[in-house]
Amino acid sequence: MKFKISKTRQSGLESALIDGSIAELVDVTNGSKVRKPARVSLGWNAPSIFILFEVEDEHIWGTFNKDDDPIWKEEVVEIFLAYGSEAPKEYFELQFSPKGVKYDAWVKNTTANRHDKSFAVDTTWNFKDIKYEQTIEAKGDPGIGTWKTIIEIPASEIKGSDFKRGDLLRGNLFRIDGYPEQNSFQALAPNFEKTPNFHTPDKFVTFELV
């Protein structure tokens, strides 16, 4: 799957809201529409890429409070990304819960198989210079409403990149939903595996900066 990321007219977190390239996430296992899809908007303006997740949610919740807690066990939005056109053997993983908890890690996936003994996730790795904001409009507990997460990722955080027109990156965007148990696994590009699995770099999107 190819996805073109438009250059925005201005820099800053809000640029993803103004004129980014927009899409809805689908079921990662079969590509079908889901009842409550996350909407994403992507834009770029050197030296950064901007990504916005907009989520309509009937149960905004989370029990984890510290960065790098295993928020992927509850509900999150996620970004996997690496520079270049080939299926990456290494990439970053960045997640946010609706409580504003951040999980970032460096993934080594040389065989494109998360069950291989060489598969490794380094949670001691941390971004140095990303920016993000989160807003929630909801009532109740768990909340019913919407939550948005806007992220700015500078080129300095992605090995080998400088972000110019024509650059290619590989990655995918995800959303995990469900309360009290997970029941919706969404992706920009589905991988059609029966058991939800996000670590399939050979099925990652090819992003082009245009």
MOZIDA-V876188 format. One record per helix or strand of 3 or more residues. SS is the DSSP state (~ for helix, > for strand). FROM is the first residue (numbers start at 1). TO is the last residue. If there is no record, write none. Layout:
BEGIN
[[SS,FROM,TO] [SS,FROM,TO]]
END
This chain:
BEGIN
[[>,2,7] [~,15,19] [>,21,24] [>,39,45] [>,48,60] [~,71,73] [>,76,83] [>,90,96] [>,102,108] [>,120,122] [>,131,139] [>,143,154] [~,155,157] [>,168,177] [>,184,187] [~,201,203] [>,205,209]]
END
